[in-house]
Amino acid sequence: MLWWIKSGQVKEQQEIGKRLAKDTSTVVRWLQKYRTDGISGLLEIKKALLVQNGKSMML
């Protein structure tokens, strides 16, 4: 995605979404994450929070 933008292969976020089979809102969120947190922010793996019987647990 970043390479396509940098190399000028894509100009619109919609085109990135089509190429990756993702909604444009997802692409926008990824680009905002990159702008604020850089490449390390994009590579961050978040753990899901599971709520079961009123108790929260990290997966």
PDB file of N, CA, C, O and CB in Angstrom:
ATOM      1  N   MET A   1       0.825  -1.178   0.000  1.00  0.00           N
ATOM      2  CA  MET A   1       0.000   0.000   0.000  1.00  0.00           C
ATOM      3  C   MET A   1       0.873   1.246   0.000  1.00  0.00           C
ATOM      4  O   MET A   1       0.693   2.124  -0.844  1.00  0.00           O
ATOM      5  CB  MET A   1      -0.941  -0.004   1.199  1.00  0.00           C
ATOM      6  N   LEU A   2       1.809   1.336   0.928  1.00  0.00           N
ATOM      7  CA  LEU A   2       2.667   2.514   1.000  1.00  0.00           C
ATOM      8  C   LEU A   2       3.533   2.634  -0.242  1.00  0.00           C
ATOM      9  O   LEU A   2       3.779   3.738  -0.726  1.00  0.00           O
ATOM     10  CB  LEU A   2       3.544   2.461   2.247  1.00  0.00           C
ATOM     11  N   TRP A   3       3.994   1.506  -0.758  1.00  0.00           N
ATOM     12  CA  TRP A   3       4.821   1.523  -1.964  1.00  0.00           C
ATOM     13  C   TRP A   3       4.026   2.025  -3.158  1.00  0.00           C
ATOM     14  O   TRP A   3       4.539   2.804  -3.961  1.00  0.00           O
ATOM     15  CB  TRP A   3       5.380   0.128  -2.255  1.00  0.00           C
ATOM     16  N   TRP A   4       2.762   1.581  -3.284  1.00  0.00           N
ATOM     17  CA  TRP A   4       1.916   2.051  -4.378  1.00  0.00           C
ATOM     18  C   TRP A   4       1.749   3.565  -4.332  1.00  0.00           C
ATOM     19  O   TRP A   4       1.786   4.235  -5.364  1.00  0.00           O
ATOM     20  CB  TRP A   4       0.549   1.371  -4.324  1.00  0.00           C
ATOM     21  N   ILE A   5       1.566   4.098  -3.124  1.00  0.00           N
ATOM     22  CA  ILE A   5       1.391   5.539  -2.972  1.00  0.00           C
ATOM     23  C   ILE A   5       2.686   6.261  -3.337  1.00  0.00           C
ATOM     24  O   ILE A   5       2.678   7.202  -4.131  1.00  0.00           O
ATOM     25  CB  ILE A   5       0.963   5.891  -1.526  1.00  0.00           C
ATOM     26  N   LYS A   6       3.791   5.816  -2.756  1.00  0.00           N
ATOM     27  CA  LYS A   6       5.089   6.461  -2.970  1.00  0.00           C
ATOM     28  C   LYS A   6       5.508   6.409  -4.441  1.00  0.00           C
ATOM     29  O   LYS A   6       6.072   7.371  -4.962  1.00  0.00           O
ATOM     30  CB  LYS A   6       6.158   5.796  -2.100  1.00  0.00           C
ATOM     31  N   SER A   7       5.234   5.296  -5.101  1.00  0.00           N
ATOM     32  CA  SER A   7       5.647   5.146  -6.494  1.00  0.00           C
ATOM     33  C   SER A   7       4.671   5.802  -7.478  1.00  0.00           C
ATOM     34  O   SER A   7       4.925   5.838  -8.682  1.00  0.00           O
ATOM     35  CB  SER A   7       5.791   3.676  -6.827  1.00  0.00           C
ATOM     36  N   GLY A   8       3.559   6.317  -6.959  1.00  0.00           N
ATOM     37  CA  GLY A   8       2.591   6.996  -7.806  1.00  0.00           C
ATOM     38  C   GLY A   8       1.653   6.059  -8.554  1.00  0.00           C
ATOM     39  O   GLY A   8       0.928   6.495  -9.448  1.00  0.00           O
ATOM     40  N   GLN A   9       1.661   4.795  -8.203  1.00  0.00           N
ATOM     41  CA  GLN A   9       0.788   3.837  -8.886  1.00  0.00           C
ATOM     42  C   GLN A   9      -0.683   4.038  -8.539  1.00  0.00           C
ATOM     43  O   GLN A   9      -1.565   3.720  -9.337  1.00  0.00           O
ATOM     44  CB  GLN A   9       1.201   2.422  -8.538  1.00  0.00           C
ATOM     45  N   VAL A  10      -0.940   4.567  -7.348  1.00  0.00           N
ATOM     46  CA  VAL A  10      -2.323   4.881  -6.954  1.00  0.00           C
ATOM     47  C   VAL A  10      -2.370   6.312  -6.448  1.00  0.00           C
ATOM     48  O   VAL A  10      -1.430   6.803  -5.824  1.00  0.00           O
ATOM     49  CB  VAL A  10      -2.847   3.888  -5.858  1.00  0.00           C
ATOM     50  N   LYS A  11      -3.478   6.963  -6.732  1.00  0.00           N
ATOM     51  CA  LYS A  11      -3.655   8.341  -6.300  1.00  0.00           C
ATOM     52  C   LYS A  11      -4.812   8.485  -5.318  1.00  0.00           C
ATOM     53  O   LYS A  11      -4.900   9.474  -4.590  1.00  0.00           O
ATOM     54  CB  LYS A  11      -3.882   9.237  -7.501  1.00  0.00           C
ATOM     55  N   GLU A  12      -5.698   7.491  -5.303  1.00  0.00           N
ATOM     56  CA  GLU A  12      -6.887   7.577  -4.462  1.00  0.00           C
ATOM     57  C   GLU A  12      -6.974   6.392  -3.506  1.00  0.00           C
ATOM     58  O   GLU A  12      -6.561   5.277  -3.822  1.00  0.00           O
ATOM     59  CB  GLU A  12      -8.143   7.647  -5.326  1.00  0.00           C
ATOM     60  N   GLN A  13      -7.516   6.667  -2.346  1.00  0.00           N
ATOM     61  CA  GLN A  13      -7.675   5.632  -1.325  1.00  0.00           C
ATOM     62  C   GLN A  13      -8.630   4.545  -1.795  1.00  0.00           C
ATOM     63  O   GLN A  13      -8.493   3.386  -1.405  1.00  0.00           O
ATOM     64  CB  GLN A  13      -8.179   6.243  -0.015  1.00  0.00           C
ATOM     65  N   GLN A  14      -9.589   4.910  -2.626  1.00  0.00           N
ATOM     66  CA  GLN A  14     -10.538   3.923  -3.155  1.00  0.00           C
ATOM     67  C   GLN A  14      -9.815   2.874  -3.999  1.00  0.00           C
ATOM     68  O   GLN A  14     -10.162   1.694  -3.956  1.00  0.00           O
ATOM     69  CB  GLN A  14     -11.631   4.619  -3.995  1.00  0.00           C
ATOM     70  N   GLU A  15      -8.819   3.299  -4.760  1.00  0.00           N
ATOM     71  CA  GLU A  15      -8.060   2.361  -5.590  1.00  0.00           C
ATOM     72  C   GLU A  15      -7.278   1.381  -4.723  1.00  0.00           C
ATOM     73  O   GLU A  15      -7.189   0.198  -5.052  1.00  0.00           O
ATOM     74  CB  GLU A  15      -7.104   3.120  -6.523  1.00  0.00           C
ATOM     75  N   ILE A  16      -6.716   1.859  -3.627  1.00  0.00           N
ATOM     76  CA  ILE A  16      -6.011   0.967  -2.697  1.00  0.00           C
ATOM     77  C   ILE A  16      -6.988  -0.052  -2.138  1.00  0.00           C
ATOM     78  O   ILE A  16      -6.681  -1.242  -2.068  1.00  0.00           O
ATOM     79  CB  ILE A  16      -5.344   1.771  -1.544  1.00  0.00           C
ATOM     80  N   GLY A  17      -8.167   0.414  -1.740  1.00  0.00           N
ATOM     81  CA  GLY A  17      -9.190  -0.481  -1.222  1.00  0.00           C
ATOM     82  C   GLY A  17      -9.560  -1.564  -2.220  1.00  0.00           C
ATOM     83  O   GLY A  17      -9.709  -2.729  -1.851  1.00  0.00           O
ATOM     84  N   LYS A  18      -9.708  -1.186  -3.481  1.00  0.00           N
ATOM     85  CA  LYS A  18     -10.038  -2.170  -4.520  1.00  0.00           C
ATOM     86  C   LYS A  18      -8.922  -3.192  -4.666  1.00  0.00           C
ATOM     87  O   LYS A  18      -9.187  -4.392  -4.745  1.00  0.00           O
ATOM     88  CB  LYS A  18     -10.293  -1.472  -5.869  1.00  0.00           C
ATOM     89  N   ARG A  19      -7.677  -2.731  -4.701  1.00  0.00           N
ATOM     90  CA  ARG A  19      -6.543  -3.634  -4.878  1.00  0.00           C
ATOM     91  C   ARG A  19      -6.403  -4.621  -3.721  1.00  0.00           C
ATOM     92  O   ARG A  19      -5.990  -5.765  -3.913  1.00  0.00           O
ATOM     93  CB  ARG A  19      -5.265  -2.834  -5.025  1.00  0.00           C
ATOM     94  N   LEU A  20      -6.751  -4.165  -2.524  1.00  0.00           N
ATOM     95  CA  LEU A  20      -6.602  -5.005  -1.332  1.00  0.00           C
ATOM     96  C   LEU A  20      -7.911  -5.674  -0.907  1.00  0.00           C
ATOM     97  O   LEU A  20      -7.945  -6.413   0.077  1.00  0.00           O
ATOM     98  CB  LEU A  20      -6.067  -4.175  -0.186  1.00  0.00           C
ATOM     99  N   ALA A  21      -8.976  -5.414  -1.647  1.00  0.00           N
ATOM    100  CA  ALA A  21     -10.308  -5.935  -1.314  1.00  0.00           C
ATOM    101  C   ALA A  21     -10.720  -5.525   0.099  1.00  0.00           C
ATOM    102  O   ALA A  21     -11.234  -6.328   0.878  1.00  0.00           O
ATOM    103  CB  ALA A  21     -10.334  -7.469  -1.446  1.00  0.00           C
ATOM    104  N   LYS A  22     -10.475  -4.231   0.405  1.00  0.00           N
ATOM    105  CA  LYS A  22     -10.838  -3.670   1.702  1.00  0.00           C
ATOM    106  C   LYS A  22     -11.675  -2.416   1.476  1.00  0.00           C
ATOM    107  O   LYS A  22     -11.544  -1.750   0.449  1.00  0.00           O
ATOM    108  CB  LYS A  22      -9.571  -3.350   2.553  1.00  0.00           C
ATOM    109  N   ASP A  23     -12.528  -2.101   2.435  1.00  0.00           N
ATOM    110  CA  ASP A  23     -13.327  -0.895   2.374  1.00  0.00           C
ATOM    111  C   ASP A  23     -12.432   0.333   2.487  1.00  0.00           C
ATOM    112  O   ASP A  23     -11.398   0.300   3.154  1.00  0.00           O
ATOM    113  CB  ASP A  23     -14.388  -0.894   3.478  1.00  0.00           C
ATOM    114  N   THR A  24     -12.835   1.409   1.834  1.00  0.00           N
ATOM    115  CA  THR A  24     -12.052   2.643   1.871  1.00  0.00           C
ATOM    116  C   THR A  24     -11.852   3.137   3.296  1.00  0.00           C
ATOM    117  O   THR A  24     -10.803   3.699   3.609  1.00  0.00           O
ATOM    118  CB  THR A  24     -12.729   3.724   1.039  1.00  0.00           C
ATOM    119  N   SER A  25     -12.832   2.939   4.159  1.00  0.00           N
ATOM    120  CA  SER A  25     -12.697   3.385   5.553  1.00  0.00           C
ATOM    121  C   SER A  25     -11.548   2.660   6.255  1.00  0.00           C
ATOM    122  O   SER A  25     -10.887   3.235   7.119  1.00  0.00           O
ATOM    123  CB  SER A  25     -14.013   3.151   6.320  1.00  0.00           C
ATOM    124  N   THR A  26     -11.312   1.410   5.889  1.00  0.00           N
ATOM    125  CA  THR A  26     -10.191   0.655   6.454  1.00  0.00           C
ATOM    126  C   THR A  26      -8.868   1.257   5.989  1.00  0.00           C
ATOM    127  O   THR A  26      -7.940   1.420   6.781  1.00  0.00           O
ATOM    128  CB  THR A  26     -10.277  -0.840   6.051  1.00  0.00           C
ATOM    129  N   VAL A  27      -8.787   1.584   4.708  1.00  0.00           N
ATOM    130  CA  VAL A  27      -7.572   2.202   4.154  1.00  0.00           C
ATOM    131  C   VAL A  27      -7.313   3.540   4.832  1.00  0.00           C
ATOM    132  O   VAL A  27      -6.175   3.846   5.187  1.00  0.00           O
ATOM    133  CB  VAL A  27      -7.698   2.394   2.620  1.00  0.00           C
ATOM    134  N   VAL A  28      -8.355   4.333   5.011  1.00  0.00           N
ATOM    135  CA  VAL A  28      -8.224   5.634   5.685  1.00  0.00           C
ATOM    136  C   VAL A  28      -7.688   5.432   7.097  1.00  0.00           C
ATOM    137  O   VAL A  28      -6.799   6.164   7.532  1.00  0.00           O
ATOM    138  CB  VAL A  28      -9.588   6.379   5.725  1.00  0.00           C
ATOM    139  N   ARG A  29      -8.220   4.451   7.813  1.00  0.00           N
ATOM    140  CA  ARG A  29      -7.766   4.177   9.185  1.00  0.00           C
ATOM    141  C   ARG A  29      -6.292   3.762   9.199  1.00  0.00           C
ATOM    142  O   ARG A  29      -5.532   4.209  10.058  1.00  0.00           O
ATOM    143  CB  ARG A  29      -8.635   3.070   9.830  1.00  0.00           C
ATOM    144  N   TRP A  30      -5.888   2.914   8.257  1.00  0.00           N
ATOM    145  CA  TRP A  30      -4.487   2.487   8.168  1.00  0.00           C
ATOM    146  C   TRP A  30      -3.568   3.673   7.890  1.00  0.00           C
ATOM    147  O   TRP A  30      -2.507   3.800   8.502  1.00  0.00           O
ATOM    148  CB  TRP A  30      -4.318   1.424   7.071  1.00  0.00           C
ATOM    149  N   LEU A  31      -3.977   4.538   6.968  1.00  0.00           N
ATOM    150  CA  LEU A  31      -3.137   5.691   6.635  1.00  0.00           C
ATOM    151  C   LEU A  31      -3.039   6.672   7.800  1.00  0.00           C
ATOM    152  O   LEU A  31      -1.979   7.255   8.029  1.00  0.00           O
ATOM    153  CB  LEU A  31      -3.685   6.405   5.402  1.00  0.00           C
ATOM    154  N   GLN A  32      -4.125   6.858   8.532  1.00  0.00           N
ATOM    155  CA  GLN A  32      -4.078   7.710   9.728  1.00  0.00           C
ATOM    156  C   GLN A  32      -3.146   7.109  10.769  1.00  0.00           C
ATOM    157  O   GLN A  32      -2.389   7.832  11.416  1.00  0.00           O
ATOM    158  CB  GLN A  32      -5.491   7.897  10.324  1.00  0.00           C
ATOM    159  N   LYS A  33      -3.196   5.806  10.932  1.00  0.00           N
ATOM    160  CA  LYS A  33      -2.316   5.121  11.880  1.00  0.00           C
ATOM    161  C   LYS A  33      -0.860   5.316  11.468  1.00  0.00           C
ATOM    162  O   LYS A  33       0.002   5.558  12.313  1.00  0.00           O
ATOM    163  CB  LYS A  33      -2.660   3.612  11.959  1.00  0.00           C
ATOM    164  N   TYR A  34      -0.591   5.210  10.182  1.00  0.00           N
ATOM    165  CA  TYR A  34       0.775   5.409   9.682  1.00  0.00           C
ATOM    166  C   TYR A  34       1.246   6.840   9.933  1.00  0.00           C
ATOM    167  O   TYR A  34       2.387   7.056  10.343  1.00  0.00           O
ATOM    168  CB  TYR A  34       0.851   5.085   8.179  1.00  0.00           C
ATOM    169  N   ARG A  35       0.378   7.807   9.689  1.00  0.00           N
ATOM    170  CA  ARG A  35       0.748   9.215   9.893  1.00  0.00           C
ATOM    171  C   ARG A  35       1.043   9.528  11.362  1.00  0.00           C
ATOM    172  O   ARG A  35       1.948  10.306  11.665  1.00  0.00           O
ATOM    173  CB  ARG A  35      -0.371  10.128   9.390  1.00  0.00           C
ATOM    174  N   THR A  36       0.284   8.925  12.264  1.00  0.00           N
ATOM    175  CA  THR A  36       0.464   9.227  13.690  1.00  0.00           C
ATOM    176  C   THR A  36       1.545   8.380  14.358  1.00  0.00           C
ATOM    177  O   THR A  36       2.286   8.875  15.207  1.00  0.00           O
ATOM    178  CB  THR A  36      -0.840   9.029  14.417  1.00  0.00           C
ATOM    179  N   ASP A  37       1.636   7.088  13.970  1.00  0.00           N
ATOM    180  CA  ASP A  37       2.522   6.168  14.685  1.00  0.00           C
ATOM    181  C   ASP A  37       3.626   5.552  13.832  1.00  0.00           C
ATOM    182  O   ASP A  37       4.447   4.783  14.333  1.00  0.00           O
ATOM    183  CB  ASP A  37       1.714   5.078  15.279  1.00  0.00           C
ATOM    184  N   GLY A  38       3.646   5.892  12.539  1.00  0.00           N
ATOM    185  CA  GLY A  38       4.683   5.364  11.670  1.00  0.00           C
ATOM    186  C   GLY A  38       4.501   3.890  11.365  1.00  0.00           C
ATOM    187  O   GLY A  38       3.461   3.298  11.653  1.00  0.00           O
ATOM    188  N   ILE A  39       5.528   3.319  10.780  1.00  0.00           N
ATOM    189  CA  ILE A  39       5.448   1.916  10.362  1.00  0.00           C
ATOM    190  C   ILE A  39       5.267   0.980  11.555  1.00  0.00           C
ATOM    191  O   ILE A  39       4.608  -0.054  11.442  1.00  0.00           O
ATOM    192  CB  ILE A  39       6.704   1.526   9.584  1.00  0.00           C
ATOM    193  N   SER A  40       5.850   1.341  12.694  1.00  0.00           N
ATOM    194  CA  SER A  40       5.701   0.485  13.880  1.00  0.00           C
ATOM    195  C   SER A  40       4.238   0.424  14.330  1.00  0.00           C
ATOM    196  O   SER A  40       3.792  -0.602  14.844  1.00  0.00           O
ATOM    197  CB  SER A  40       6.590   1.004  15.036  1.00  0.00           C
ATOM    198  N   GLY A  41       3.500   1.504  14.142  1.00  0.00           N
ATOM    199  CA  GLY A  41       2.084   1.509  14.484  1.00  0.00           C
ATOM    200  C   GLY A  41       1.283   0.575  13.599  1.00  0.00           C
ATOM    201  O   GLY A  41       0.357  -0.093  14.060  1.00  0.00           O
ATOM    202  N   LEU A  42       1.648   0.531  12.319  1.00  0.00           N
ATOM    203  CA  LEU A  42       0.956  -0.378  11.399  1.00  0.00           C
ATOM    204  C   LEU A  42       1.257  -1.844  11.705  1.00  0.00           C
ATOM    205  O   LEU A  42       0.417  -2.720  11.500  1.00  0.00           O
ATOM    206  CB  LEU A  42       1.348  -0.063   9.960  1.00  0.00           C
ATOM    207  N   LEU A  43       2.462  -2.092  12.195  1.00  0.00           N
ATOM    208  CA  LEU A  43       2.877  -3.471  12.460  1.00  0.00           C
ATOM    209  C   LEU A  43       2.460  -3.976  13.832  1.00  0.00           C
ATOM    210  O   LEU A  43       2.625  -5.158  14.133  1.00  0.00           O
ATOM    211  CB  LEU A  43       4.362  -3.585  12.325  1.00  0.00           C
ATOM    212  N   GLU A  44       1.921  -3.093  14.667  1.00  0.00           N
ATOM    213  CA  GLU A  44       1.502  -3.458  16.019  1.00  0.00           C
ATOM    214  C   GLU A  44       0.378  -4.491  15.968  1.00  0.00           C
ATOM    215  O   GLU A  44      -0.590  -4.335  15.224  1.00  0.00           O
ATOM    216  CB  GLU A  44       1.047  -2.210  16.802  1.00  0.00           C
ATOM    217  N   ILE A  45       0.519  -5.526  16.754  1.00  0.00           N
ATOM    218  CA  ILE A  45      -0.512  -6.560  16.848  1.00  0.00           C
ATOM    219  C   ILE A  45      -1.289  -6.338  18.140  1.00  0.00           C
ATOM    220  O   ILE A  45      -0.738  -6.408  19.239  1.00  0.00           O
ATOM    221  CB  ILE A  45       0.114  -8.002  16.804  1.00  0.00           C
ATOM    222  N   LYS A  46      -2.569  -6.072  17.983  1.00  0.00           N
ATOM    223  CA  LYS A  46      -3.413  -5.849  19.159  1.00  0.00           C
ATOM    224  C   LYS A  46      -4.046  -7.166  19.578  1.00  0.00           C
ATOM    225  O   LYS A  46      -4.377  -8.010  18.745  1.00  0.00           O
ATOM    226  CB  LYS A  46      -4.508  -4.783  18.870  1.00  0.00           C
ATOM    227  N   LYS A  47      -4.203  -7.320  20.859  1.00  0.00           N
ATOM    228  CA  LYS A  47      -4.867  -8.505  21.385  1.00  0.00           C
ATOM    229  C   LYS A  47      -6.327  -8.175  21.640  1.00  0.00           C
ATOM    230  O   LYS A  47      -6.663  -7.085  22.103  1.00  0.00           O
ATOM    231  CB  LYS A  47      -4.177  -9.007  22.680  1.00  0.00           C
ATOM    232  N   ALA A  48      -7.174  -9.121  21.336  1.00  0.00           N
ATOM    233  CA  ALA A  48      -8.612  -8.935  21.525  1.00  0.00           C
ATOM    234  C   ALA A  48      -8.970  -9.070  22.995  1.00  0.00           C
ATOM    235  O   ALA A  48      -8.328  -9.810  23.740  1.00  0.00           O
ATOM    236  CB  ALA A  48      -9.409  -9.949  20.685  1.00  0.00           C
ATOM    237  N   LEU A  49      -9.992  -8.352  23.397  1.00  0.00           N
ATOM    238  CA  LEU A  49     -10.504  -8.427  24.758  1.00  0.00           C
ATOM    239  C   LEU A  49     -11.756  -9.296  24.738  1.00  0.00           C
ATOM    240  O   LEU A  49     -12.717  -8.996  24.031  1.00  0.00           O
ATOM    241  CB  LEU A  49     -10.808  -7.001  25.338  1.00  0.00           C
ATOM    242  N   LEU A  50     -11.737 -10.350  25.502  1.00  0.00           N
ATOM    243  CA  LEU A  50     -12.863 -11.267  25.578  1.00  0.00           C
ATOM    244  C   LEU A  50     -13.613 -11.003  26.876  1.00  0.00           C
ATOM    245  O   LEU A  50     -13.021 -11.002  27.955  1.00  0.00           O
ATOM    246  CB  LEU A  50     -12.391 -12.749  25.494  1.00  0.00           C
ATOM    247  N   VAL A  51     -14.904 -10.781  26.764  1.00  0.00           N
ATOM    248  CA  VAL A  51     -15.739 -10.612  27.948  1.00  0.00           C
ATOM    249  C   VAL A  51     -16.646 -11.834  28.037  1.00  0.00           C
ATOM    250  O   VAL A  51     -17.456 -12.095  27.147  1.00  0.00           O
ATOM    251  CB  VAL A  51     -16.575  -9.272  27.889  1.00  0.00           C
ATOM    252  N   GLN A  52     -16.490 -12.572  29.126  1.00  0.00           N
ATOM    253  CA  GLN A  52     -17.267 -13.783  29.303  1.00  0.00           C
ATOM    254  C   GLN A  52     -17.769 -13.830  30.739  1.00  0.00           C
ATOM    255  O   GLN A  52     -16.988 -13.712  31.684  1.00  0.00           O
ATOM    256  CB  GLN A  52     -16.429 -15.043  28.959  1.00  0.00           C
ATOM    257  N   ASN A  53     -19.053 -14.000  30.894  1.00  0.00           N
ATOM    258  CA  ASN A  53     -19.683 -14.037  32.221  1.00  0.00           C
ATOM    259  C   ASN A  53     -19.335 -12.800  33.047  1.00  0.00           C
ATOM    260  O   ASN A  53     -19.129 -12.888  34.257  1.00  0.00           O
ATOM    261  CB  ASN A  53     -19.254 -15.300  32.975  1.00  0.00           C
ATOM    262  N   GLY A  54     -19.271 -11.645  32.378  1.00  0.00           N
ATOM    263  CA  GLY A  54     -19.006 -10.399  33.069  1.00  0.00           C
ATOM    264  C   GLY A  54     -17.544 -10.172  33.429  1.00  0.00           C
ATOM    265  O   GLY A  54     -17.221  -9.172  34.069  1.00  0.00           O
ATOM    266  N   LYS A  55     -16.656 -11.074  33.033  1.00  0.00           N
ATOM    267  CA  LYS A  55     -15.235 -10.928  33.333  1.00  0.00           C
ATOM    268  C   LYS A  55     -14.461 -10.669  32.045  1.00  0.00           C
ATOM    269  O   LYS A  55     -14.726 -11.295  31.019  1.00  0.00           O
ATOM    270  CB  LYS A  55     -14.691 -12.188  34.052  1.00  0.00           C
ATOM    271  N   SER A  56     -13.506  -9.746  32.100  1.00  0.00           N
ATOM    272  CA  SER A  56     -12.685  -9.413  30.931  1.00  0.00           C
ATOM    273  C   SER A  56     -11.390 -10.212  30.972  1.00  0.00           C
ATOM    274  O   SER A  56     -10.748 -10.343  32.014  1.00  0.00           O
ATOM    275  CB  SER A  56     -12.382  -7.890  30.880  1.00  0.00           C
ATOM    276  N   MET A  57     -11.024 -10.742  29.806  1.00  0.00           N
ATOM    277  CA  MET A  57      -9.773 -11.487  29.694  1.00  0.00           C
ATOM    278  C   MET A  57      -9.095 -11.102  28.384  1.00  0.00           C
ATOM    279  O   MET A  57      -9.769 -10.920  27.370  1.00  0.00           O
ATOM    280  CB  MET A  57     -10.023 -13.029  29.764  1.00  0.00           C
ATOM    281  N   MET A  58      -7.771 -10.977  28.392  1.00  0.00           N
ATOM    282  CA  MET A  58      -7.031 -10.731  27.166  1.00  0.00           C
ATOM    283  C   MET A  58      -6.787 -12.057  26.483  1.00  0.00           C
ATOM    284  O   MET A  58      -6.476 -13.052  27.137  1.00  0.00           O
ATOM    285  CB  MET A  58      -5.698  -9.995  27.445  1.00  0.00           C
ATOM    286  N   LEU A  59      -6.925 -12.072  25.171  1.00  0.00           N
ATOM    287  CA  LEU A  59      -6.651 -13.293  24.401  1.00  0.00           C
ATOM    288  C   LEU A  59      -5.210 -13.307  23.952  1.00  0.00           C
ATOM    289  O   LEU A  59      -4.779 -14.252  23.290  1.00  0.00           O
ATOM    290  CB  LEU A  59      -7.587 -13.404  23.184  1.00  0.00           C
TER     291      LEU A  59
END
